[in-house]
Amino acid sequence: MTGMEWLEAASYVVTIVGLPFAIAVYLLDQRRERQNEEEELFLRLSDEYADFMRLVIENADLHLLSPDERGELNEEQRERRQALFAILVALFERAYVLVYEDDMSRQQARLWQSWADYMHEWCRRADFRAALPALSHGEDPGFVAAISRIAEEAAAAR
């Protein structure tokens, strides 16, 4: 065999073996990158929820950490509670838009479930459920349907 024939044979081997291997490596790298992006997104959303919970703690007089309403709030407290609920609904919508899909992978479903749990927890509050219609006006239709369903389930469970 001449040098040219060796090079030609080597090019065939590279084409037959190397190209599929390179494609497989590329696809695995893309999948890993997508998972990292999903986890980074989840961490950013979790940080935002932690920031929201700090606001709740700073406004402890509103009793938002207790599952049931306590006593009557004055006008200023009701306004602060409404503002906090608006922040929370915006956060829930962002999580819905960025995480929820009709056909989720196992990883996506796991990330979404924690947000669904937060929504269930807040929808157990009658004052939050009462505020939802006004707060969800103009929001993503899929999100409105999802949180409305969760609120109905929570109301029925009470």
C-alpha positions as YAML, in Angstrom:
chain: A
units: angstrom
residues:
- id: 1
  name: MET
  ca: [0.00, 0.00, 0.00]
- id: 2
  name: THR
  ca: [1.23, 3.44, -0.84]
- id: 3
  name: GLY
  ca: [1.14, 6.45, 1.44]
- id: 4
  name: MET
  ca: [-1.88, 7.85, -0.37]
- id: 5
  name: GLU
  ca: [-3.79, 4.60, 0.03]
- id: 6
  name: TRP
  ca: [-2.99, 4.60, 3.79]
- id: 7
  name: LEU
  ca: [-4.25, 8.16, 4.10]
- id: 8
  name: GLU
  ca: [-7.38, 7.29, 2.16]
- id: 9
  name: ALA
  ca: [-8.04, 4.25, 4.39]
- id: 10
  name: ALA
  ca: [-7.40, 6.33, 7.51]
- id: 11
  name: SER
  ca: [-9.86, 8.97, 6.30]
- id: 12
  name: TYR
  ca: [-12.51, 6.26, 5.89]
- id: 13
  name: VAL
  ca: [-11.86, 5.03, 9.44]
- id: 14
  name: VAL
  ca: [-12.13, 8.56, 10.80]
- id: 15
  name: THR
  ca: [-15.36, 9.11, 8.88]
- id: 16
  name: ILE
  ca: [-16.90, 5.80, 9.97]
- id: 17
  name: VAL
  ca: [-15.80, 5.88, 13.62]
- id: 18
  name: GLY
  ca: [-14.84, 9.45, 14.45]
- id: 19
  name: LEU
  ca: [-17.85, 11.29, 13.08]
- id: 20
  name: PRO
  ca: [-20.49, 9.30, 15.02]
- id: 21
  name: PHE
  ca: [-18.31, 9.54, 18.13]
- id: 22
  name: ALA
  ca: [-18.02, 13.32, 17.75]
- id: 23
  name: ILE
  ca: [-21.79, 13.62, 17.28]
- id: 24
  name: ALA
  ca: [-22.42, 11.52, 20.41]
- id: 25
  name: VAL
  ca: [-20.00, 13.62, 22.46]
- id: 26
  name: TYR
  ca: [-21.65, 16.80, 21.18]
- id: 27
  name: LEU
  ca: [-25.16, 15.57, 22.05]
- id: 28
  name: LEU
  ca: [-24.08, 14.49, 25.54]
- id: 29
  name: ASP
  ca: [-22.44, 17.86, 26.10]
- id: 30
  name: GLN
  ca: [-25.61, 19.65, 24.97]
- id: 31
  name: ARG
  ca: [-27.73, 17.56, 27.36]
- id: 32
  name: ARG
  ca: [-25.38, 18.26, 30.26]
- id: 33
  name: GLU
  ca: [-25.41, 21.98, 29.45]
- id: 34
  name: ARG
  ca: [-29.23, 21.99, 29.33]
- id: 35
  name: GLN
  ca: [-29.38, 20.27, 32.74]
- id: 36
  name: ASN
  ca: [-26.94, 22.80, 34.17]
- id: 37
  name: GLU
  ca: [-29.05, 25.66, 32.81]
- id: 38
  name: GLU
  ca: [-32.20, 24.15, 34.35]
- id: 39
  name: GLU
  ca: [-30.50, 23.76, 37.72]
- id: 40
  name: GLU
  ca: [-29.10, 27.31, 37.55]
- id: 41
  name: LEU
  ca: [-32.57, 28.61, 36.75]
- id: 42
  name: PHE
  ca: [-34.01, 26.67, 39.67]
- id: 43
  name: LEU
  ca: [-31.34, 28.10, 41.99]
- id: 44
  name: ARG
  ca: [-32.06, 31.66, 40.85]
- id: 45
  name: LEU
  ca: [-35.78, 31.15, 41.40]
- id: 46
  name: SER
  ca: [-35.09, 29.59, 44.80]
- id: 47
  name: ASP
  ca: [-32.99, 32.62, 45.73]
- id: 48
  name: GLU
  ca: [-35.87, 34.88, 44.73]
- id: 49
  name: TYR
  ca: [-38.23, 32.85, 46.92]
- id: 50
  name: ALA
  ca: [-35.75, 33.11, 49.81]
- id: 51
  name: ASP
  ca: [-35.69, 36.89, 49.30]
- id: 52
  name: PHE
  ca: [-39.48, 36.89, 49.39]
- id: 53
  name: MET
  ca: [-39.46, 34.91, 52.63]
- id: 54
  name: ARG
  ca: [-37.10, 37.53, 54.12]
- id: 55
  name: LEU
  ca: [-39.72, 40.14, 53.26]
- id: 56
  name: VAL
  ca: [-42.33, 38.00, 55.00]
- id: 57
  name: ILE
  ca: [-40.17, 37.82, 58.11]
- id: 58
  name: GLU
  ca: [-39.57, 41.58, 58.01]
- id: 59
  name: ASN
  ca: [-43.35, 41.99, 57.95]
- id: 60
  name: ALA
  ca: [-44.06, 39.54, 60.76]
- id: 61
  name: ASP
  ca: [-46.99, 41.67, 61.96]
- id: 62
  name: LEU
  ca: [-48.93, 40.41, 58.92]
- id: 63
  name: HIS
  ca: [-48.76, 36.81, 60.24]
- id: 64
  name: LEU
  ca: [-48.09, 35.40, 56.78]
- id: 65
  name: LEU
  ca: [-46.16, 32.43, 58.15]
- id: 66
  name: SER
  ca: [-49.13, 31.14, 60.11]
- id: 67
  name: PRO
  ca: [-51.51, 29.02, 58.05]
- id: 68
  name: ASP
  ca: [-54.61, 30.90, 59.18]
- id: 69
  name: GLU
  ca: [-55.39, 34.59, 59.30]
- id: 70
  name: ARG
  ca: [-55.03, 36.15, 62.72]
- id: 71
  name: GLY
  ca: [-57.08, 39.12, 63.79]
- id: 72
  name: GLU
  ca: [-57.99, 42.15, 61.76]
- id: 73
  name: LEU
  ca: [-55.33, 44.08, 59.88]
- id: 74
  name: ASN
  ca: [-55.35, 47.84, 59.58]
- id: 75
  name: GLU
  ca: [-55.34, 49.57, 56.18]
- id: 76
  name: GLU
  ca: [-51.55, 49.90, 56.01]
- id: 77
  name: GLN
  ca: [-51.07, 46.22, 56.90]
- id: 78
  name: ARG
  ca: [-53.62, 45.12, 54.29]
- id: 79
  name: GLU
  ca: [-51.75, 47.19, 51.70]
- id: 80
  name: ARG
  ca: [-48.40, 45.60, 52.63]
- id: 81
  name: ARG
  ca: [-49.98, 42.13, 52.57]
- id: 82
  name: GLN
  ca: [-51.41, 42.82, 49.11]
- id: 83
  name: ALA
  ca: [-47.99, 44.00, 47.89]
- id: 84
  name: LEU
  ca: [-46.34, 40.85, 49.24]
- id: 85
  name: PHE
  ca: [-48.99, 38.68, 47.61]
- id: 86
  name: ALA
  ca: [-48.38, 40.52, 44.30]
- id: 87
  name: ILE
  ca: [-44.64, 39.78, 44.56]
- id: 88
  name: LEU
  ca: [-45.41, 36.15, 45.32]
- id: 89
  name: VAL
  ca: [-47.81, 35.74, 42.39]
- id: 90
  name: ALA
  ca: [-45.23, 37.31, 40.05]
- id: 91
  name: LEU
  ca: [-42.63, 34.87, 41.35]
- id: 92
  name: PHE
  ca: [-44.99, 31.92, 40.92]
- id: 93
  name: GLU
  ca: [-45.78, 33.02, 37.37]
- id: 94
  name: ARG
  ca: [-42.08, 33.35, 36.54]
- id: 95
  name: ALA
  ca: [-41.48, 29.84, 37.88]
- id: 96
  name: TYR
  ca: [-44.42, 28.51, 35.87]
- id: 97
  name: VAL
  ca: [-43.29, 30.14, 32.63]
- id: 98
  name: LEU
  ca: [-39.65, 29.10, 33.04]
- id: 99
  name: VAL
  ca: [-40.01, 25.63, 34.54]
- id: 100
  name: TYR
  ca: [-43.42, 24.13, 33.71]
- id: 101
  name: GLU
  ca: [-43.99, 22.20, 30.49]
- id: 102
  name: ASP
  ca: [-46.78, 19.83, 29.52]
- id: 103
  name: ASP
  ca: [-44.28, 17.08, 28.72]
- id: 104
  name: MET
  ca: [-41.56, 17.42, 31.36]
- id: 105
  name: SER
  ca: [-38.51, 15.27, 31.86]
- id: 106
  name: ARG
  ca: [-38.04, 13.66, 35.26]
- id: 107
  name: GLN
  ca: [-35.62, 16.42, 36.24]
- id: 108
  name: GLN
  ca: [-38.01, 19.19, 35.14]
- id: 109
  name: ALA
  ca: [-40.90, 17.53, 36.97]
- id: 110
  name: ARG
  ca: [-38.80, 17.38, 40.13]
- id: 111
  name: LEU
  ca: [-37.95, 21.08, 39.86]
- id: 112
  name: TRP
  ca: [-41.56, 22.00, 39.11]
- id: 113
  name: GLN
  ca: [-42.95, 19.96, 42.01]
- id: 114
  name: SER
  ca: [-41.24, 22.14, 44.60]
- id: 115
  name: TRP
  ca: [-42.93, 25.21, 43.08]
- id: 116
  name: ALA
  ca: [-46.27, 23.42, 42.98]
- id: 117
  name: ASP
  ca: [-45.77, 22.64, 46.68]
- id: 118
  name: TYR
  ca: [-45.15, 26.34, 47.43]
- id: 119
  name: MET
  ca: [-48.31, 27.24, 45.51]
- id: 120
  name: HIS
  ca: [-50.35, 24.66, 47.41]
- id: 121
  name: GLU
  ca: [-48.99, 25.97, 50.70]
- id: 122
  name: TRP
  ca: [-49.94, 29.57, 49.95]
- id: 123
  name: CYS
  ca: [-53.31, 28.65, 48.41]
- id: 124
  name: ARG
  ca: [-54.32, 27.10, 51.74]
- id: 125
  name: ARG
  ca: [-54.59, 30.67, 53.02]
- id: 126
  name: ALA
  ca: [-58.06, 32.13, 52.49]
- id: 127
  name: ASP
  ca: [-56.66, 35.68, 52.24]
- id: 128
  name: PHE
  ca: [-54.27, 34.63, 49.47]
- id: 129
  name: ARG
  ca: [-57.04, 32.82, 47.57]
- id: 130
  name: ALA
  ca: [-59.23, 35.91, 47.91]
- id: 131
  name: ALA
  ca: [-56.46, 38.11, 46.47]
- id: 132
  name: LEU
  ca: [-55.69, 35.78, 43.55]
- id: 133
  name: PRO
  ca: [-58.33, 36.92, 41.03]
- id: 134
  name: ALA
  ca: [-57.14, 40.53, 41.11]
- id: 135
  name: LEU
  ca: [-53.46, 39.55, 41.18]
- id: 136
  name: SER
  ca: [-53.70, 37.07, 38.32]
- id: 137
  name: HIS
  ca: [-55.43, 39.49, 35.95]
- id: 138
  name: GLY
  ca: [-53.31, 39.77, 32.80]
- id: 139
  name: GLU
  ca: [-50.94, 36.96, 33.78]
- id: 140
  name: ASP
  ca: [-50.02, 33.99, 31.60]
- id: 141
  name: PRO
  ca: [-53.25, 32.03, 30.86]
- id: 142
  name: GLY
  ca: [-51.62, 28.67, 31.59]
- id: 143
  name: PHE
  ca: [-50.36, 29.95, 34.92]
- id: 144
  name: VAL
  ca: [-53.76, 31.42, 35.82]
- id: 145
  name: ALA
  ca: [-55.43, 28.09, 35.06]
- id: 146
  name: ALA
  ca: [-52.84, 26.17, 37.09]
- id: 147
  name: ILE
  ca: [-52.94, 28.37, 40.18]
- id: 148
  name: SER
  ca: [-56.74, 28.66, 40.01]
- id: 149
  name: ARG
  ca: [-56.99, 24.87, 40.01]
- id: 150
  name: ILE
  ca: [-54.61, 24.67, 42.97]
- id: 151
  name: ALA
  ca: [-56.63, 27.33, 44.83]
- id: 152
  name: GLU
  ca: [-59.88, 25.44, 44.16]
- id: 153
  name: GLU
  ca: [-58.33, 22.22, 45.47]
- id: 154
  name: ALA
  ca: [-57.10, 24.02, 48.59]
- id: 155
  name: ALA
  ca: [-60.51, 25.61, 49.19]
- id: 156
  name: ALA
  ca: [-62.24, 22.26, 48.79]
- id: 157
  name: ALA
  ca: [-59.79, 20.63, 51.22]
- id: 158
  name: ARG
  ca: [-60.64, 23.21, 53.90]
...
